Amino acid sequence: MTLRFHQDVSTAETGYGTVLLDQRTGEYWELNPTGALVVRTLMDDGDETAAVTALVTRFDIDRDRAAQDVTALVRDLRDAGLVS
């Protein structure tokens, strides 16, 4: 599943992760380094399995926890209307 932000969502890389701005509502979201890695992986034509593998490879996290985190982040981004 490739992740794409809604056309009215701006992104900016920071020293800590990624900031998202929903220009429709003026709301900001801040993604920590793990969230930023998940989003980057999914936007680069990766799927959720690839995002889980990226988390396990880069951070000290077990596969089950990484899978739960990826699923929760994607669900939250969809629920907020930020991605398609």
C-alpha positions in Angstrom: 0.0 0.0 0.0 1.5 3.3 -1.1 0.6 6.1 1.3 -0.2 9.6 -0.2 -0.9 12.7 1.8 -4.0 14.7 0.9 -3.1 17.6 -1.4 -3.8 20.1 1.5 -1.2 18.4 3.8 2.2 19.9 4.0 5.2 18.1 5.4 8.5 19.3 6.8 11.4 17.2 8.1 12.8 18.4 11.5 15.7 17.4 13.6 13.4 15.2 15.5 11.1 13.7 12.9 8.4 15.1 10.6 5.8 17.8 11.1 2.5 17.6 9.1 0.2 20.6 8.6 -3.4 20.1 7.6 -4.0 23.3 5.8 -7.8 22.7 5.8 -8.0 22.8 9.6 -4.7 24.4 10.6 -3.9 21.4 12.8 -0.3 20.2 13.2 0.9 16.7 13.7 4.4 15.8 14.9 5.7 12.4 14.0 8.6 11.1 16.1 11.5 9.4 14.3 9.7 6.0 14.3 6.5 7.6 12.9 8.6 9.5 10.3 10.3 6.2 9.2 7.0 4.5 8.8 5.5 7.3 6.7 8.7 7.6 4.6 8.7 3.8 3.9 5.0 3.8 3.0 5.4 6.9 0.7 8.3 5.2 -1.0 6.0 2.5 -2.3 6.6 0.2 0.6 3.8 -1.7 2.3 3.1 -2.2 6.0 5.3 -5.2 6.1 8.2 -3.1 4.8 7.5 -0.4 7.4 7.5 -3.1 10.2 10.9 -4.4 8.9 12.3 -0.9 8.7 11.3 -0.3 12.4 12.7 -3.6 13.6 16.0 -3.0 11.7 16.5 0.6 12.8 15.1 0.6 16.4 15.2 -1.8 19.3 11.6 -3.0 19.0 10.1 -6.5 18.5 8.2 -7.3 15.3 4.8 -7.7 17.0 5.1 -4.3 18.7 6.3 -2.7 15.4 3.3 -4.2 13.5 0.9 -2.8 16.1 2.5 0.7 15.9 2.4 0.7 12.1 -1.2 -0.3 12.0 -2.1 2.3 14.6 -0.3 5.1 12.9 -1.8 4.4 9.5 -5.3 4.2 11.1 -4.8 7.5 12.8 -3.6 9.2 9.7 -6.6 7.9 7.7 -9.1 8.7 10.5 -7.7 12.3 10.5 -8.2 12.5 6.7 -4.5 13.2 6.1 -3.8 10.3 3.8 -5.3 8.2 1.1 
